[in-house]
């Protein structure tokens, strides 16, 4: 549970039975919207802001069935986010291939301060780019979305032990890639 969660918000989730759905929705949105947006960005969704809104629009009708308090809401929100991300990639597979924009080939622009700060990695999405799909997914859910091993196991349909192994291997692969990239930059 985030440290910044207001005491009133915690009290709302202690007894959801008689709570106003709009109030519950507001608390869930304030608590998890940033993490959902970060998760979707890390997974490379084309328009993460729009998909984040879709996630919460899909969540709202399910508030009446919500159990498990704030952690139950978190699991439900990220399950919906994961499903929207999968839907995104299924749509992408059916689309014709587009030529990606290469800023290195575009002489009309200069790099932004963010590009200089992040280098060519492109943030979390760029760092995860060289990993296997399962490794990217487990790191995006565990690190970016801040979900528990149990929640990630439920979303990915794997055992908790498998998630622990995937996370360990993904972090090791990420470390190896970073070391190789740093060595190449210094040569």
Secondary structure, 3 states (H helix, E strand, C coil): CCCCCCHHHHHHHHCCCCCCHHHHHHHHHHHHHHHHHHHHHHCCCCCHHHHHHHHHHHHHCCHHHCCCHHHHHHHHHHHHHHHHHHHHHHHHHHCCCCCCCCHHHCCCCCCCHHHHHHCCCCHHHHHHCCCCHHHHHHHHHHHHCCCCHHHHHHHHCCCHHHHHHHHHHHHHHHHHHHHHHHHHHHC
